């Protein structure tokens, strides 16, 4: 095979690999609700509210049940992330309906929360609390419930 053909094949192959990667990235990140962004932390890039507060999942919630298990004192310490007005669910993002009818944002079926002790963007002090709270990372592979920051 001539060098020009080899270079053409390599260029086409590289373009295909980059396109597949871009599609995978876009399918998760272009669907971001307006109230969510990615934030750099010591645990890597995690989802956060538009004000930079890290968002968490609660192990006691049943994924895809569209219900929260965190009320009362729990919800005071772990405020639910409210779904934006007129938000249309688009995987992996969705909505859980709380008691009283308020809409809570979900990621891969888990309702989302912030942690009252996180005070600035990038804080992840809620990670691993009581072995039932974890930060929300982009993609299917999540951090362990018990990992400490």
C-alpha positions, 0 to 999 in steps of 0.5 A, a space after each residue: 500500500 502506498 504511503 498516501 493511502 495509508 495516511 488516508 486510511 489513518 485519517 478516516 479511522 481517526 475521524 470515525 473514532 473521534 465522531 463516536 466519542 463526540 456522539 457519546 459525550 454529546 448524548 450526556 452533556 447536550 441534554 443538561 438541564 439549565 440548572 445543572 453544570 459540570 464542576 471540577 472537584 478533587 473527585 474529578 468532574 461532577 454534576 453541580 447546580 448552576 451555582 456550583 453546589 455539587 449534586 448527590 444521590 441517596 442510596 435509599 432512593 429506589 432508582 426509576 421509582 420517581 419518588 424520593 426517600 428523603 424528607 423532613 430532617 433529611 431534606 433539610 440537610 440534603 435539599 432536593 434539586 428542583 427541576 427547572 420550570 418547563 423541564 422536559 425529561 430526556 435521558 439520562 435526566 428525569 423528574 421525581 414528584 415529591 410529596 406536595 407535588 414539587 418536581 425534583 430533578 433525577 439522573 439515571 433514575 436517582 433523585 438529586 440533592 445538594 448538601 448543606 455543608 458544601 459551601 463553595 463550588 467544588 466542595 464534595 464534603 457530602 461524598 460517602 456520608 453514612 455510606 449512603 450519599 455519593 456525588 453524581 459523575 457523568 456517565 454510567 460508572 459512578 463512585 462508590 457510596 463509601 468512598 471518602 473525599 
